[in-house]
Amino acid sequence: MLAAVAFASAGSASASVVSAAGELVSTFLDRPFEASVTATSQELFRGTRVGDSLVAASVSTGWDIPGDGVLDVGLAFEDNSDADFETLFTAKATKAVAGYDFSVGFNYYSEGTNVVGDITSELGLGVARTVGPVDLSVTQFIALDGDNDNYGEVGASLSREVAGRVIDVKGALGYVLDEAELTHAQATLSTDFTVNPFDLKVTPYVTGVLALASDAGGIYDGADDEVIVGVKVSKSF
């Protein structure tokens, strides 16, 4: 349809605009992307339970950007027992410099996250480096709309083969700068299975959280230690 409109409009001022829009749509649809569905016993946000029976559907893709960088973009739709249906948009640009990966990310939450004050949008400034078998990272979030007590997170991940199967281990330590306090420590164990002939990737996982905050407020008021189980089913196109 876009091609037909562009052809019919040839020679007019709007022809180039329609043609550019058509090329943009074609470029986006031409990108490899991943679609996934996740179901968990509870939804955790930064170490705190914000609802039970989470079901989420998401799609993500990425582009190479000038300067040897990468731009990853994702769109997710989430629903749980305690919250309204939510749309989450994420975008993160990453560039490698001298063995470090520097990143700038943007998160948008349609329903707000209710950490301290509802956060609708925020930036995430990060740096990551691989040390031996471990990938280490630090990300500081800056609220654009709302208040997150200047939440940040230290992350670590590695993969190990156990009994012929690769086990992925991811850890996180959260903190809030405004209160100079740790919020939680979290660890997730997961592994991947491939389901043929559909070429689906099935990832069951278990996450354990140790609550550490006492004065941070917001969602951390009365936060408990948590253990959740979940599964993610994804396919690349």
Secondary structure by P-SEA (a helix, b strand, c coil): caaaaaaaaccccaaaaaaaaaaaaaaaaaccccccccccccccccccccccbbbbbbccccccccccbbbbbbbbbbbcccccbbbbbbbbbbbbccccccccbbbbbccccccccccccbbbbbbbbbccccccbbbbbbbcccccccccbbbbbcccccccbbbbbbbbbbbbcccccccbbbbbbbbbbbbcccbbbbbbbbbbbbbcccccccccccccccccccccccccc
